[in-house]
């Protein structure tokens, strides 16, 4: 029961049960802070938010009184099995028109134990097309509350279309980077400024109008 401790000053916050998640990654996401007073609304928010991260099967927040009259907040977590968040798994898709494609996906939740998300995937349709992509999300950049996202992709079509004048994309490569900067200090009511930069390069066969001979095709 936490109700007897609401309004008391928080001397320390101790995290237990975390074997893969670093303590700082948990403490920085909590609105309840050392040196502040224990508030019911913030405890409810922190418990719900930590569960929502998807890394923990259980989150329990309790408190105990110290001789000084302040309290110690105890955050006990039980982490979910890490196997399904770290091992690449095969992917097989079937399309009635294009046939079978196969590849793999590797998603690492809680990458480096810092609540980062890393994803890598590759897919191939034999003798027809292949592609790959990756993304990396960092919720706290360089220890500061800034959200950073980095991603990229590549695609190559291996077969030529049946029609000589058909338009198609031969190759495609691109990437993006975005940065979110909080405009508020509160973790409960947040306002963010976000900016993004992306690029996309393609090699494609397109038809262009020719004033003398109608349409012509070419790779661009």
C-alpha positions in Angstrom: 0.0 0.0 0.0 1.4 3.3 -1.0 -1.4 5.6 0.3 0.3 6.2 3.7 3.4 7.5 1.9 1.8 10.0 -0.5 3.2 13.5 0.1 6.4 12.2 1.7 9.8 13.2 0.4 11.6 10.6 -1.7 15.1 9.9 -0.5 16.1 7.2 -3.0 14.6 5.1 -5.8 15.9 1.5 -6.1 15.2 -0.7 -9.1 15.4 -4.5 -8.8 14.8 -7.5 -11.1 16.3 -5.8 -14.2 18.9 -8.1 -15.7 18.9 -6.8 -19.3 17.5 -3.3 -18.9 19.8 -0.8 -17.4 18.6 1.1 -14.3 19.0 4.5 -15.9 16.7 3.4 -18.7 14.0 2.8 -16.2 14.5 5.8 -13.9 14.6 8.3 -16.7 11.2 7.3 -17.9 9.6 7.8 -14.5 7.9 11.0 -13.5 8.6 10.1 -9.9 12.0 11.5 -9.1 14.4 11.4 -6.2 14.1 14.5 -4.0 10.4 15.1 -5.0 7.3 14.1 -3.0 5.4 10.9 -3.7 2.3 11.6 -5.8 -0.4 9.1 -6.5 -1.1 10.3 -10.1 2.6 10.0 -11.0 2.9 6.6 -9.5 -0.1 5.4 -11.5 1.4 7.0 -14.7 4.8 5.4 -14.1 3.5 1.9 -13.4 1.3 2.0 -16.6 4.1 3.5 -18.7 6.7 1.0 -17.7 4.4 -1.9 -18.5 3.6 -0.3 -21.8 7.2 -0.4 -22.9 6.7 -4.2 -23.5 9.9 -5.2 -21.8 8.4 -6.2 -18.4 5.9 -8.9 -17.5 5.3 -7.3 -14.1 6.0 -3.9 -12.5 5.5 -3.3 -8.8 6.1 0.0 -7.1 6.2 0.1 -3.3 7.8 2.3 -0.6 9.3 2.1 2.8 9.9 4.8 5.5 13.4 5.6 6.6 14.6 6.8 10.0 14.9 10.3 8.6 11.2 10.5 7.9 11.7 10.4 4.1 10.8 7.3 2.1 12.6 4.9 -0.2 10.7 3.9 -3.4 11.2 0.3 -4.5 10.6 -0.5 -8.2 10.5 -4.3 -8.8 10.3 -5.5 -12.4 10.1 -9.0 -14.0 11.5 -8.9 -17.5 10.0 -10.8 -20.4 12.0 -13.6 -22.0 14.6 -12.0 -24.2 14.8 -14.8 -26.8 11.9 -13.6 -28.9 13.2 -10.1 -29.0 16.8 -11.0 -30.0 16.7 -13.9 -32.5 16.2 -13.4 -36.2 13.3 -15.3 -37.6 12.5 -16.4 -41.2 9.7 -14.8 -43.2 7.9 -16.5 -46.1 5.2 -14.7 -48.1 3.0 -15.8 -51.0 1.5 -13.6 -53.6 -0.9 -15.1 -56.2 0.6 -13.0 -59.0 4.3 -12.7 -58.0 4.8 -16.0 -56.2 6.9 -16.8 -53.1 9.2 -14.4 -51.4 11.4 -15.3 -48.5 13.9 -13.6 -46.1 14.3 -12.8 -42.5 13.5 -10.2 -39.9 15.5 -9.3 -36.8 13.9 -7.1 -34.3 15.8 -6.2 -31.1 13.6 -4.5 -28.5 15.4 -2.8 -25.7 18.7 -2.8 -27.7 21.7 -2.3 -25.4 19.4 -2.3 -22.5 18.6 1.3 -23.1 15.0 1.0 -24.4 16.2 1.4 -28.0 14.6 -0.5 -30.8 16.6 -1.9 -33.7 15.1 -3.7 -36.7 16.7 -5.3 -39.8 14.9 -7.2 -42.5 15.7 -8.6 -46.0 13.3 -10.2 -48.5 13.9 -11.8 -51.9 11.8 -13.2 -54.7 14.1 -15.5 -56.6 15.2 -14.1 -60.0 12.7 -11.3 -59.6 13.5 -8.8 -56.9 15.2 -8.3 -53.6 15.4 -5.7 -50.9 16.4 -4.9 -47.4 15.7 -2.2 -44.7 16.8 -1.2 -41.2 15.7 1.2 -38.5 17.1 2.4 -35.2 15.1 4.3 -32.6 16.9 6.0 -29.7 14.5 7.6 -27.2 17.3 9.4 -25.3 20.1 10.7 -27.5 23.5 11.1 -25.7 21.7 10.9 -22.4 19.3 13.7 -23.1 15.6 13.5 -23.7 15.7 13.7 -27.5 14.1 11.1 -29.8 16.4 10.1 -32.7 15.4 7.8 -35.6 17.6 6.5 -38.3 16.4 4.3 -41.2 17.4 3.1 -44.6 16.3 0.8 -47.4 17.4 -0.7 -50.7 15.6 -2.5 -53.5 16.6 -4.1 -56.8 14.4 -5.6 -59.5 16.2 -8.5 -61.1 13.9 -9.3 -64.0 12.9 -7.1 -67.0 9.2 -6.6 -67.6 7.6 -8.4 -70.5 6.7 -5.3 -72.4 9.6 -3.3 -73.9 7.7 -0.1 -73.2 6.6 -0.9 -69.6 7.6 1.5 -66.9 9.3 0.0 -63.9 11.7 0.8 -61.0 15.0 -0.9 -61.5 16.7 0.2 -58.3 15.7 2.2 -55.3 17.8 3.4 -52.4 16.9 5.8 -49.6 17.1 6.7 -46.0 15.8 9.0 -43.4 16.8 10.7 -40.1 14.6 12.5 -37.7 15.0 14.2 -34.3 12.4 15.1 -31.7 13.2 17.8 -29.1 10.8 18.1 -26.1 9.5 21.6 -25.5 8.2 20.7 -22.0 10.1 19.3 -19.0 7.1 17.2 -17.9 6.9 13.6 -18.8 3.1 13.6 -18.2 2.1 16.4 -20.5 4.5 16.5 -23.4 4.9 18.8 -26.3 7.6 18.0 -28.9 9.2 19.7 -31.9 10.2 17.2 -34.6 12.2 17.6 -37.8 13.1 15.0 -40.4 15.3 14.6 -43.4 14.9 11.9 -46.1 16.2 11.0 -49.5 15.2 8.6 -52.2 17.3 7.7 -55.3 15.8 5.6 -58.1 16.9 4.0 -61.4 13.7 3.5 -63.4 12.6 3.0 -67.0 10.1 5.7 -67.8 8.3 6.8 -71.0 8.9 10.3 -72.1 7.1 12.2 -74.8 9.1 12.8 -78.0 7.8 15.5 -80.3 8.8 13.7 -83.5 8.3 9.9 -82.7 5.8 9.8 -79.9 7.0 8.1 -76.7 10.4 6.7 -76.0 11.7 4.7 -73.0 14.9 4.8 -71.1 16.6 4.3 -67.7 16.9 7.4 -65.5 
